[in-house]
């Protein structure tokens, strides 16, 4: 992977977090991955609850 491709991914990641909803994140991560927002967190499964709490009750 070259520097230009990494820079492009980082720019897309930043834009995805600034965009409402989670649709842009689909192009950045694999469907079978699990994600953690902190080292000891239980994490989120791809295709499940949104990474910013979408789907959680207030």
Residue frames relative to the residue before (quaternion, step in Angstrom):
aa qw qx qy qz dx dy dz
X 1.0000 0.0000 0.0000 0.0000 0.00 0.00 0.00
X 0.2647 -0.7895 0.5334 0.1486 3.58 -0.81 0.95
X 0.7236 -0.4685 0.3080 0.4027 3.54 -1.31 0.36
X 0.6421 0.5364 -0.3251 0.4407 3.60 0.96 -0.85
X 0.6632 0.4966 -0.3026 0.4712 3.59 0.98 -0.82
X 0.6395 0.5119 -0.3203 0.4758 3.60 1.00 -0.81
X 0.6519 0.5101 -0.3139 0.4651 3.60 0.90 -0.89
X 0.6433 0.5226 -0.3166 0.4613 3.59 1.03 -0.78
X 0.6500 0.5070 -0.3171 0.4689 3.59 0.99 -0.84
X 0.6502 0.5152 -0.3160 0.4604 3.58 0.93 -0.88
X 0.6459 0.5078 -0.3207 0.4712 3.61 0.95 -0.81
X 0.6593 0.4953 -0.3080 0.4745 3.61 0.97 -0.82
X 0.6213 0.5393 -0.3289 0.4637 3.60 1.06 -0.77
X 0.6602 0.5000 -0.3039 0.4709 3.57 0.88 -0.93
X 0.6647 0.4986 -0.3046 0.4656 3.59 0.90 -0.89
X 0.6268 0.5462 -0.3368 0.4420 3.59 1.00 -0.79
X 0.6905 0.4682 -0.2884 0.4699 3.60 0.95 -0.80
X 0.6602 0.4814 -0.3100 0.4862 3.59 1.19 -0.37
X 0.6307 0.5299 -0.3131 0.4727 3.57 1.31 -0.30
X 0.4908 -0.6598 0.4706 0.3197 3.64 -0.85 0.88
X 0.7665 0.3253 -0.2633 0.4872 3.56 -1.09 0.73
X 0.4867 -0.6799 0.4788 0.2674 3.55 -1.32 -0.04
X 0.3737 0.7696 -0.4631 0.2316 3.61 1.22 -0.07
X 0.6750 0.4991 -0.3346 0.4282 3.67 0.82 -0.78
X 0.5931 0.5982 -0.3640 0.3975 3.60 1.14 -0.51
X 0.5341 0.6502 -0.3968 0.3668 3.59 1.18 -0.52
X 0.6993 0.4683 -0.2757 0.4644 3.59 1.00 -0.74
X 0.6763 0.5230 -0.2864 0.4325 3.60 1.22 -0.32
X 0.7927 0.2480 -0.1052 0.5468 3.58 1.12 -0.63
X 0.5328 -0.6256 0.4610 0.3350 3.58 -1.18 0.50
X 0.5991 -0.6105 0.3989 0.3305 3.56 -1.16 0.65
X 0.7427 0.4060 -0.2328 0.4790 3.63 1.07 -0.56
X 0.4798 0.6789 -0.4309 0.3510 3.59 1.23 0.26
X 0.2158 -0.7088 0.6382 0.2092 3.54 -1.30 0.25
X 0.2439 -0.7977 0.5456 0.0804 3.55 -1.04 0.81
X 0.1337 -0.7700 0.6200 0.0692 3.54 -1.11 0.73
X 0.2691 -0.7635 0.5627 0.1675 3.54 -0.95 0.86
X 0.7610 0.1117 -0.1102 0.6295 3.56 1.34 0.06
X 0.6672 -0.5616 0.3251 0.3658 3.56 -1.10 0.65
X 0.7781 0.3269 -0.1761 0.5067 3.60 0.95 -0.78
X 0.4477 0.6968 -0.4422 0.3443 3.58 1.29 0.08
X 0.5413 -0.6301 0.4426 0.3377 3.59 -1.10 0.61
X 0.4376 -0.7356 0.4296 0.2878 3.60 1.19 -0.33
X 0.3686 -0.6950 0.5771 0.2192 3.52 -1.39 0.06
X 0.3546 -0.7141 0.5570 0.2325 3.56 -1.06 0.69
X 0.5633 -0.5906 0.4548 0.3565 3.56 -1.04 0.75
X 0.7983 0.2740 -0.2220 0.4882 3.53 -1.03 0.84
X 0.6227 0.5375 -0.3392 0.4563 3.57 1.27 -0.04
X 0.8285 -0.1259 0.1340 0.5290 3.51 -1.01 -0.85
X 0.5639 -0.6350 0.4171 0.3237 3.57 -1.01 0.80
X 0.5785 -0.6342 0.3951 0.3274 3.58 -1.08 0.68
X 0.7147 0.3852 -0.2663 0.5196 3.60 1.19 -0.26
X 0.6951 -0.4974 0.2712 0.4424 3.56 1.14 0.52
X 0.3611 0.7071 -0.5309 0.2963 3.61 1.17 0.19
X 0.7539 0.3455 -0.2706 0.4890 3.54 -0.90 0.91
X 0.6040 0.5299 -0.3671 0.4686 3.59 1.22 -0.21
X 0.4480 -0.6569 0.5277 0.2989 3.52 -1.16 0.60
X 0.4695 -0.6917 0.4740 0.2764 3.57 -1.00 0.82
